[in-house]
C-alpha cells in the first residue's frame, strides 16, 4: 500500500525533466562582498557567554550534563549573513579552489547557498540546518571547506578523487527565527501552485501565527514530481511534494550533478537530537550519546517494497558510508572519548519516511547518511559546542577520506550493526 501511494504520484505526475531548464553550474563566486566574517564565526574568538547546565543525570567529561537551558541564546552561532560572508571569504582566499553560488531563494528572499571544492569523479552532497534550530552542521561544513581547500598533500589528493558539494544552511528562514520549520503560509503555497487551491494542506505543514513546513518531509524520489491536489495531504510514510524552494533547490542541484558526473555517490544530512540519550552497550555503556548515525528509514526488509520502482536503492551501500564515519570517529579519538560517543540512530524495521531527502536520494542510487548530534543547537556552552562541531566535521572527513582511498567500498555494511544503540533496540516494552 505504501509503495502504491508513491506509484500513484508517479502516474499522476507529467514528466518535466525535458521541460525544466538545466545547466552545467559554473560554480563561480556568486557573492560580491569580501568582508571578513564576524568574530562569532568558527575559528574566531567565542563571543557567547558559556551556558550553565545543571542536573546530575548523564554527566560525561567535557560534554557536561544533559539538561538543556530555557530560552537559550543563539550568540556564537553563525547567522545567515555571516555564512554568506564566510563563503565569499573562502572563495576569494582559495583563488577559485572553492566555488560558491546561490542555488535558489527562500520564500523570504534569502539565498540558498552552495559551495563546491574538488574535481574528483566521486560526488558527495552535504546539507545542514534543514531544521533551522539545528546548527552544528553549518559550522562543521564551513570549517571542512577551509580544510579541503588547503595546500596540504592530503587536501590535494582528496580533491583529485572527490568533489565535495556543501549546502551549509538549507533553511535560512527557519534559522533566522531559530525554529525547526521555514516561514511560509499555505496561502502562499497555493499562490505558487494554483492547482492546489482548496486542497487539504500537506501533513507536514504547520499552521499558526508563524506557519511553515518541516522541510525534511518535502522530498520525493520521483525527481520530476509536480504537486497534485489529489495527493494531499499525504501521510508520514509517504513521499513529500516539493512544495518549497529549499527542497526543489536541492533536487535540482542533485539532478544537475547526476547529469555532470553520471551519479551522486553520497548524500549526508546533518541534524540534532535530544540531549539526554545514554549509550546501551559497548565501551561507553551508560554514557551520553554524542552523535547518532543512520541509513535511510524505508520500512521492512530494507525497503524491499520500493525496489520495483526504484531498483538503484542500495541500503548496504548507505551502511558502508555510515560505517566510515563511525569508524573514523572511533579511530580518531578512541572508543572512550566523548568525541567518539557514536551510536546507531533510532531505526526499528518498520520506521518509514519516504519524504526525507536522505530517503528520496537513496532511492535514486546514492548512499545516504544521517548525523544526529545531541542537543538542540544552543542547549550547551561554547566548550560543548566546539566538541560537537568537531565530531561532525571529523565524521564527514572520515567519509570523504574513505571515498578518496576507496576503503568505503571494502567495508562490510553489516558491521554497522556492531555499534551500540541508545536503548531502542534492546527495549522489551515492559
N, C-alpha and C positions, 0 to 999 in steps of 0.2 A: 504493500500500500504506500509506504513512504517513497519507494523508488518511483512508483507510478505518479505520485504528485509531481515529482521533478520531471518525469517524462511528459506529463501534460503541459508543463511550462515549455518544454522543447517544441511540442507540437503546435502550441498556440502562438509561438514567437516567430515572426518572419526573420529570416537571416539578414543581418545588417553588416556582415563583415565587409562585403564589397562596397557598400554604400558609405561606410564610416571612413572618414579621411584618416589615412595613416601616413606617417612619415618617419624616416630614419632620424633619430634625435641627434642633434649636433653637440649637445652637452657643452655648449659654451657657457661663459659666465653670465648668468641671467640677471645678476644684481649689479646695481651701479655703485652702491656705497662701498667705500673702503675703510670705513671707520672701524676702529678696534672694538672688539666685543667688551661689554661691561665686565667689571671685576667679578661679578657673580657667576660668570661662565666657568666651566670646568677648566682647571688649570690656573685660574686666578685666585686671589685670596678670598676666603669664605667671608660672607657678609652677614649671614643669618646667625642669630643667637641660637646656640645649641638648645635643642628641645629637651626638657626634662621628662623622663618617663618613669612611672612608678609601678610598683607591684612586685611580687616575688615569683610569680609563675614564669617559667621559661627563661630564666637567666642564662646567658650564654656568652661569656667572654666579651669581646669587643662589640657584639651586637646588642648588648644591653638587655632590657626586659621587653616583654612583648606588648605592654599596654600602650595603645596609641593615645595621643593627646586630643583634647577637644579644640575645635576651631584652630587648626594648625596654620602656621604662616607658610606662604609659598616663597618667601625670601630665600635666595641662594639657588633657586632652580631657574633654568633657562626659560625666558619668556619667548614669545613669538618673534618680536623684533630683534632680540638678542640672537636667536637662532639664525635669522636671515643675515645678520651682520657677521656672525661667525662663519657661515658657509661662504660668504663673499670673501672674508679674510683668508680662509683656507684655499679657495680657488685662486686668489691673487698670489698668495705666498707660494703655492705649488708650481706656478708657472705653467699651468694647464694640465698638470697631472690629475687634479681634481676638477671635474666638470660639474656645473650646477645649473639647474633650470627649474622653472615652475612648470608642473605637470597638470595644473588646474587651479581653480579658485573655489573657495568655500561659499556657502550662502551669504556670509558676511564679508565677502570680497577679500579674504586673506589668501595668499598664495600657498599652495601645497607644494613644498619644495622637495626636490630630489637631488642627490649628488651621486657622482659615479667616479670610481677610481679603478684602474686596472684595464688591461687589454686581453686578458686570458679568455679562452673559449668556454670556461665554466662560469655561469652567471648565478649569483646569489642576490636575492632581493630581501632587504630587512626593513620592517615597518615598526615605528614607535609611536606611542601616545595616540593610538586609535581610540582609546579611552582617555579623555583629557586630564583626568586626575592621576594618571599613571606615567611618571616622567623619567624614570631612570634610563629608559631606552633612548631618550633624546640625548642625555649626557654621554652615554656609552658610545653611541654612534658618532657623535662629533669627535670624541677622543680617538675612536678607531679610524676614522677618516684621516686624521692627522698622522697617526702611526703608519697607515698603509701608504700615505703619500710621501713618506720619508725616503732618505737616500741609503738606508741600510741595505746590505746584500739580501737579507731576508725579505724586506719590503719589495725590493725589485723582483725577486724570484716569485713572490706571491702574485704580484701584478701581472707577471707574464703568463700565469696559469689561471687566474681567477679575475673576473670582473665583479666588483662589489658595488651594488646599487642600493643606496640608502635613502629612506624616507623618514627622517628623524621625527617629524611631527605631523602625523597624518590628520589629526583633529585639532587644528589650532584654535578653532572657535570654542570647543569644549575646554581646551587647556587654558585659554584666557579667562574662562569662567570658573576654572578649577572644578570641573564636573565631568562625569562619565560621557554624557551624550553631547551631540553637537547642538546647534542653535538654529532651528527652523520649525515652522508651523506646518500642519497638514494642508492648510490653505495654500501656502507657498508651494508645497509639493504638487497639489492639483494644478496650480498655475504652470508648473514645469511640465506636467503630464496631463493634459486636458482629458485624456481618455479615462482618467481615474476619478473624474468628478462624480461625487455621490457614492464612491466606493468606501467600504469599511477600511479605516487606516490599517496599515501593516501592524502585525502584532508587536513588533519591536519599536514602534513609535510611542513616545511618552508625551502625553498632553500635560497641560498645566500652565502656570504663569510663564515658565521658560521651557517651552516644548522642544523636543529634539528626538533623534534616533540613536539607538545603540548601533553604531556603525559596524560593529563586529558581528552583525547578523544580516548585513545588507549585500551579501555576495551570492553569486550563482555560478555553478560550474559551466553552464552554457554561457560562454563569453560574449555571445551576441544577444542575450536575453533582453527583451524590451518589456517594461511593466504592463501587465494586463489586468483590467478590473476584476475579471473572474478568478484571478489568483489570490486576491486579497480576502482576508488578512493574512492567510498562511498560518503556520504553526512553528513551534520551536524546532522541530525535527526537520523542517523543510528548508529549501533554499530561500535566499533573500531575493530582492527585486531590483538592485542597482538604482535605488531612488535618490541617492545622494551623490554630489560631485566628488566627494572624497573616495568612495568605493569605485566610482567609474574611472577616476584618475588612476587608481592602482591597476584596475583591469586593463585600461588602455596602455599603460606602461608595460604591463606583463605581456600583452599581445605584441607590442612593438619589439620587445626583447625576443619573443618567440620568433618573430619574423627575421630579426637580425642574426640570432645565434642558432636557430633551429629548435631550441628548447631552453627552459629555465631550470637549472639544476635544483635550486632550493629556494624556499621562501621561509623566512623566520619572522615571527610576530612577538613583540615584546610587551609584557603585561605586568600587573601586580596582583597579589592575592592577600589573604588575611595575614595578620602579623603573629598569630599565636599557635600555629601548627607545629607539632612536635614529631620528629622522625621516629618511625617504627622500625626497629631492627638496624643492623649494620653498626659500624664503629661509632656513629653519633646517635645511637638509640636514646630517645628521651630528650634530645637537644633540639633547638629550634631549626626549622627549615629555613634555608637562605633563598634557594631558588628551586622551583619545581619545573620539570621539563616534560613535554608531551609530544605525541604524534597525533594525527587527525582523528577526532571522535566521529566515526561514521557507522556506528551501530554494530550489530552482531557479526561474528565471523569476519572481522577486519573489513567491514564494508562490502561484503560479497554481493549484496543486493544492488550495488551500483555498477558492477563490473560489465554488465551487458551494454550499458550506455557509455561507460567511461572505462574502457579496458586499460588505460595507462595508469590507473591507480596502483601504487606500489607501497603498501604500508611498511614492508620490511625496509625499504629504502629510507623512509622517513625515520624509522627507528635507528638506522645506522647513523644518520646525520645527528639525531638527538644524542646518541651514544657518544659521538665525537665530542660534543660539548661537555657531557657529563664526565667522561674520562679525562678530558683536558683540564677541567676544574680540579679533579682529584689529583692528577699528576702534578699540577702547578702548585698546589697549596698543601697537599697532604690530606688524608681522609678525615683527620680530626679537626681541621681548620674550619672556623665559621664561614670562610670564603668558599669552602667546598661543601657546604651543607646542602647537597643536591639530592633530590628525591624525584620519584615519578609523580606527575600531576594526576589529579582525580580522573580515573578512566575506567569505570565499570564497563563491561562489554556492551551494555545497552545504551551507553551515552552516545547521543547522535545530534550533531549540529552541522547540518549541511550548508547553512547560511554563513558560516565563518569563512573568512578569507583563506585560512590555512586548509580548510576542507575543500573549498572550491578549486584552489590551485593544485592540491594533491590529486584531485580527480582529473586534472589535466596533465599529470605526469611528473610534477615537481615533488621532491622531498619537502616536507612541511614540518616545521618545529615551532613549538610554543615555549616561551620562557615566562614563568610567573614568579616575580620577586616578592618577598614578604613585605607587607605593609603598604598602605595606600600613599605612595609618593612621599609626602612630607610628615609622615607619622613619627619620624625619628630625627635625631640631631645630625649635625654635619659629619661626625665620625661614622655613624651608621650609614648615612647617605653615601659617603665615599666608598665604603666597603661594598655596598650593594651595587653601585655603579661598576666598580672594578670586577665584581663577579659576572655581571652581564657582559662587560667588554671581553673578559677572558674566555667566557663561554663562546661568544661569537668568533673570536680569533681562533679558538680551537677548531671550530667547524671549518673556517677558511683555510687554516693550515692543513687540515686533513684533506680538503679538496685539492689543495695545491700539490701535495705529495702523493695523492692517490690512495692514502690509507683509509679514507672513508669507505672506499669500495671493498676493502678486505675485512672490515669489521663484521661481526656476527650480530645481526639485529636482535636475536633472542637474548643477547647479553644485557640489553636494555632492562629486561625484567629482573636482573640480579640486583638492581638498585632498590633501596627501600622506598616505601610509600610513607604516608603520614596517618595511617590507621584505617583508611577506607578499604584497603584490600584485605584486611585481616579482621574487620568487624564482623561479629556473628549476629548482630541485631538484637542482642539481649540487653 
